[in-house]
């Protein structure tokens, strides 16, 4: 689960990641590109050193979708996060 809050004008945001327990987020940013909202979340914790989510917001499906790079194994996976209302 990803919890996003405190979206700042400078492109930074506050993000919390749970799998299922909290995993430290080293850096979280957002940007708008060609009308699309993009979010990047870099994890910094045991077993997650540099693992990164690169996500796009899909407003018609109310979800974030994109790639998860699992740094320890060097593998990339397609992921989706549904928005909880």
C-alpha positions, 0 to 999 in steps of 0.5 A, a space after each residue: 500500500 502506498 499513502 501519498 500526502 503533502 504534495 508540494 509545488 517543488 515536485 516533492 511529496 510525502 509518501 508512506 509504503 507498507 508491505 504489509 509493515 512500514 518500509 522507509 521511503 528515501 525520496 518521493 517526487 511527482 511531476 506533470 508531463 504532457 498532462 500526465 501525472 507521474 510519481 517516483 518513489 525510492 525505497 531505502 530500507 533493509 531488503 529494499 535499497 534503491 528499489 523504485 516505483 515509477 508510476 503514472 496516475 490513470 484518472 479514468 481508472 482512479 489508480 497508479 500504474 507503472 513499474 517497480 524495480 526490485 533492486 536486490 534482484 535487479 528485476 522490474 515488474 508491472 504494478 497497479 495501485 487502486 485508489 482507496 476512496 
